[in-house]
Amino acid sequence: MQTLLVIKSSLFNGSGQSSRLADAFAARWRENNPNGRVLCRDLALEPLPHLTAEAFTGFQRDSAERSPGQHAAAAISDELIAELNAADAVVLGLPMYNFTIPSTFKAWMDHVARAGVTFRYTENGPEGLVGEKPLYVFAARGGKYQGTEMDTQTPLIRTFFGMLGITGVRFTYVEGLAMGEETAEQARSQAVEAIDRLAA
């Protein structure tokens, strides 16, 4: 059974532009995979705690040596990693806030990046342990930043997921959403066309 993991990071949860596109992709994916399973992680509805020194130290300890707080942090991390490992494909709804990713998604990243679990250090640098799978990113932005130095999201996402072993990252940029309704509608229409192609 195929499994799709949907991660939504908009502050506006289901009503955010990136969330709507992620949901639209998931709907098309369900049509093509009627026996498939969709896992949804909405980081606005279920915000994750930011990484602390206690949690980080606990990740590196054996279970028997963890404090109660470290056990709680590790349980969250284990759940997120299990969702990622179970997925055959991942969809990320990613708005841009102040030229970067939402802090809620950064917290997700911090709980998923665990040495010896999702990646390991080698003489040649980090090696991913998650395994290859397609990652579809719907990057919603008020302005137009694709291909400029202000687009800090694209290299960060590629580098982070590449460290985990996921290199098949496909971006759909939905830009100019705050630059007038005509520009916004054109961007949304192009994104819907991209969904049709990607979900086929």
Beta strands, then each sheet from edge to edge (+ up, - down):
strand 1: 3-8
strand 2: 37-42
strand 3: 89-95
strand 4: 119-122
strand 5: 125-128
strand 6: 135-140
strand 7: 169-174
sheet 1: 2+ 1+ 3+ 6+ 7+
sheet 2: 4+ 5-
end
